[in-house]
Amino acid sequence: MVKNLYKSNSEPFNPKSRFPVDLHFIAKTFKVLIEDDPFETKLAAVIRHKKDEWVEQVQREEILRRVSF
């Protein structure tokens, strides 16, 4: 950008002039994903697994209670 502004054939700097754009993004949706570190990711997976196991255990106990009556 600076090289383009100050080439020998360019005009002198004017505070009212616009700088050329280096990058220009146009997006309808912008999404940023911030992930945990690997330890926290694995820990969360273990906790989800334990919760799923607990739910299945409660369902099995409920079925056994119904059958025993």
C-alpha positions in Angstrom: 0.0 0.0 0.0 2.8 2.4 0.9 4.7 1.6 -2.2 1.7 2.3 -4.3 1.2 5.7 -2.6 4.7 6.9 -2.9 5.8 5.8 -6.4 7.6 8.4 -8.4 4.6 9.0 -10.6 2.1 9.0 -7.7 0.6 12.2 -6.3 1.8 13.6 -2.9 -0.1 12.5 0.1 -3.3 14.3 0.8 -5.1 13.8 4.1 -8.4 13.7 2.3 -7.4 11.0 -0.2 -8.4 7.4 0.4 -5.9 4.7 1.0 -6.0 1.8 -1.4 -7.7 -1.3 0.1 -5.4 -4.2 0.9 -8.2 -6.7 1.6 -11.9 -6.4 0.9 -14.4 -8.9 2.3 -18.1 -9.0 1.5 -20.1 -11.6 3.5 -23.7 -12.1 4.4 -22.7 -14.2 7.4 -19.6 -14.1 9.5 -19.0 -16.9 12.0 -16.1 -17.2 14.5 -15.5 -20.5 16.2 -13.3 -20.5 19.3 -12.5 -24.0 20.5 -11.3 -25.2 23.9 -7.9 -26.7 24.3 -7.7 -30.5 23.7 -7.9 -31.4 27.4 -11.2 -29.5 27.9 -12.6 -31.0 24.7 -11.8 -34.6 25.8 -13.1 -33.9 29.3 -16.4 -32.6 27.8 -16.7 -35.7 25.7 -16.2 -37.9 28.8 -18.8 -36.0 30.7 -21.3 -36.3 27.8 -20.6 -40.0 27.7 -21.1 -40.4 31.4 -24.4 -38.5 31.2 -25.6 -40.7 28.3 -24.7 -43.8 30.3 -26.6 -42.5 33.3 -29.7 -41.8 31.2 -29.6 -45.3 29.7 -29.2 -46.8 33.2 -32.2 -44.9 34.5 -34.2 -46.1 31.5 -33.2 -49.8 32.1 -34.1 -49.5 35.8 -37.5 -48.1 34.9 -38.1 -51.0 32.4 -37.1 -53.5 35.1 -39.5 -52.0 37.6 -42.4 -52.2 35.2 -41.6 -55.8 34.3 -41.3 -57.0 37.9 -44.8 -55.9 38.8 
